[in-house]
Amino acid sequence: MDIDEILSEIEAVRNQGYEQYVTVDGIRIRYMVRGSGHPVLLIHGFGGFLETWAFNIPPLRRRYRVYALDLPGHGLSDKPKSGYTTAFAIEHARGIMKALDIERTILVGHSLGGAVSINIALSLPERVSRLVLVDSAGLTSRMPWLYRLSALPVLGSMLMSLAVGPALERSNKRLFYNAPVLPPDMLETLQTNTYRTRAKKTLLEIVRQNMGISGPRPETVLVDKLPQLTMPTLFVHGAQDRIFPLGYVQESFSLAPDSRVKIFDPCGHCPHIEKAVEFNETVTSFLDGG
């Protein structure tokens, strides 16, 4: 599908009540499902929401049953005050898959969602058939100072407001090499959901439970565990990623036993948005066994 066809389908489903809710372990989760076939579960990054996959769902749903969700603490899902640990993410993912009757799935995770996907694949290998990691977290112990300083009292609150504030131009420069034109519903969600006060506090809590001033907590760095992955794995990365620079993570790509790599150049932290058509072709080919 070219970008015009994708945008046309996004517009067509916008008013069809595509979102649903399911309660897992007392936490209400917003999700959507489209298409039929082998399940594909899309897991967004830090501060994200299911609409960040808007450019990717239309082509994927032609061959697969595609699920996208708002992680706990994100979008319109519930925002518990605490509990955002690795163990929490794994158990909650297990609960979501059970609630949605997903026996075995392909996982596609972006940034934080990549780290969540790796942990699910390691803990539940029999439930994951293929793994796509998009500019994934967990592949390096080096993190931008913005996130490390956010672990500090007082200063952290100030910095998090700057990091996830409504200044889209500043956010675009951090996330994209060439900022794309985002669909109106994605922009609306950015403004009305992600940037609410409760959302900012929750994102700060996520950072503090997984990060210290010296860097990520040991259990969140997954490089040494990559050789344990048993399923085919595709690493996708933007050559100009400013969040996880390619030079920080590139050596980790070869550690998964059955791995493939696609570098988009020029591209920032979100190739599934910035290079949507090429990204969709790459992922579809990989999922089809290419």
N, C-alpha and C positions, 0 to 999 in steps of 0.2 A: 504494500500500500504506500502511495506517496503521501506527502504531508497534507495535501488538500483533502484527500479521501479520509485520512485520520481525523482531521478537524471537522469534516462533515458528519462523521459518525459520532464524535463527541457531542456535537450540537443536537443530533437526533435523539440521544439517550438522556440529555440533561434534564428533561422534564418528565421522565418516565418513572420516577420513584425508584431509581436504581439502588439506593442504599437500604440496608437492613441492619438489624441489631440482634446480637446474641449475648447472653450473660454467661460468663465463664468464671467460676470461683468468686462469684459476687461482683465481678467487674463487667460493666456493660460495654460491649465492643461494637463499633460500627464497621460494617464490611459491605462488599458488593461481590456478586458473582455473575459471570457472563460466559456464554459459550458452552460447549460440551466436549467430552473427550477426557484424556488423562489430566488430572488436576495440576495446575500451576499456581503456587502461592507467592504473591508479590509482597515483599516486606520493605517498607520505606525506611528512610534514614532519620537521623536526629532532627526533631522539629518538623518532620514531614507529616503526610496524611495520604489517604488512598488516591486522591486526585493527582498526586505527583506521577502516577503511572498512566495518566490519561492518554499520552501519545503511544503507549505500548499495548494497552488492552485490546483495541480494535483488531490489529493483525493477529495477536496471540489467540483471541477467542475464536478465530476461524478454525483452529485445529485443536484447541485445548479448552478445558473448563477452567477459567481464570478467576482466582479469588484475590482480592486486595482488601486491606483492612487498615484501620487506624490503630496503631499499637497503644497499649495502655499509657496514659499520660499525654497522648497526642490527639490532634484533630478533635473529633466529637466523641471519642471514647472516654470512659471514666478516667479520672486522674487521681489515683490513690496518693496519699501523702508520702508514702515510702514503699520500699520493697522492690526497687528497680535494680536488682542484682542479676548476675548471670544465672544463678539457680532459679530465680523468679522467671526469667525470660524463657528458660527451657520448659519449666513446668506449665507456664501459661500457654506456650505454643502447643504443648501436648494436649492441653485442655481445649484449645481452639480447634485443633484438628479433630478431636473427638466430637465436639459440638457440631462441627460442620460435616461430619461423616467423611473425613478425608483419610483413607487408609494409607495411601502412598502418594507422594507428591514430588513435583519438581519445585525447588526453592530458588527464587530470584531475590537477592537481598542487596540493597543499596546502602553503603556507608554503615551506620549503626545496624541497619537491617542485614548487612553482610555478616557482621559479627554474630548476630542472633542466628542467622542461617547456618553458619559454621558450627555453632554450639548445638543446634538441633541435629545437624548431620552427624556430629560426633556422638551424641547421646542416643539418637534414634536412627541409626544407619539403615535399618530395615524399612523405615518409613520414607526415605528420601532416595529418589531414583537418579536425579541429576541436580547439580548445584551451579548457580550462576552468581558470581560475586562481583558487584559493580562498585568500583572505588571503595572497597570494603574497609571497615574498621577492623582492628585486631591483628593487622599484618605488620605493625611496627610499634615500638615503645616510644617513638618520638611523636609528640603532639604539639600543635600550635600553642603558643603562650596564652592566647585568649582563653582556651579551655582550661589550661592548668591553673591560671590565676583565678578562674571562676570558682575553683574549689575553696577559695579563701572567704572568710566571713566579710560582710559589708562590701568589700571590693567585688566579690563574686556577683552580688546582686546587681551592682552597677554595670559590670561588664556583660552580664547575660542580657540586660535590657538593650545594650548596644548590639549584641550579637544577633538577637532575634526580634529587634524592634521593627517598626513598619517602614523603615527606609529601604524600599525595594531596590533602589539604585545601588546602595552600598552592599546589600545582600547579593545582588546579581554579580557584582564585581568579584565577590569572594567565591561564588559557586560556579560561574560560567566564564569561559574564555570569550565567547560571543553570546551575549544574552539573547535567548529566543523570545518570540512573541508568545506569551502564555495564554491559554484559554481563559475566558472571563470567569468561569466557575472556579478555576484554580486561584486566580487573583483574589476573588471574593473570599475564598476559604482562608487564604493567607491573612487577609485583613480582619476577618470576623472571628476566626477560631484560634489560629496558632498564636496570635499576639494578645489574647486576653490575659489579664493578670494571673489567673489561676494557671494558665498554660506556662507562663514564664517561670512561676515558682516551681512547677513540676519539672520543667526542663533543667532548672538549676539543681533540683534534688537528684535528677538522673546523673548530671555531671559529678556532683559531690559523692555519690555512691560508687562511682566507677573511676574517679580521677583524683589525684593528689597534686600538690604543687610540683612534685618531682616527675609526674607523668602518670600514665594509666596504672591502675592497680594490677598486680601480677596476673590475676585470674582473667583479666580482659585481653591480655596479649596472647594470641593464639598461634603464633608462628611455629612453635615447637610441636604443636598438635596437628599441623597440616598433613604430615606423612601418614596420619591415621585415617584420613578420609578414604572411603572405599568406593565412592561413586565418581563418575566423570564430572570434572569441574572446569568451568570456564571463568577465567579472570578477565574482567573488562575494566579498563582504566583510561582516564583522560590524561594526556601527556602534560597538560598544564594545570593539573589538579593542585590547588593551593591548600587544601585541607590535609590530604595525604599525598604529598609530592611523590611522583613516580620513583624518584631516586631512593626514597625511604622504603618502598615496598616491593620493588621489582624482583629482588632476589628471592622473595618468598613464593613467587608464582610457580617456581619449578619444584617446590617441596611436596605438593599434592601428587600422588603417584600417577593419576590419570588426568593430566591437566592440559588445557589449551589457553592461549592468551590472545587478547585483542586490545591493542592500544589505539585510541582515537587521537589524531593529531591534525590540527589543533583542537583541543577540547579541555574543559575544566572538570569540575567534580561531578557533574551530572550528565554523562553521555546519553543516558536513556531519554533525556529531554533535549539536550543541545544537538545531538546527532541521532535523533529519533529514528529516521528511516534506516540509516546504516546499522544502528543498534538492533532494530527489530529483525533485519535480515540476518545479522550475525547470530543472534540468540535463536531465531527459528531454525537456522541451519544446524546449530549445535543440538537443539532439542530433537531435531529429526534424525540425529545420529551422524551429522557431518563433522 
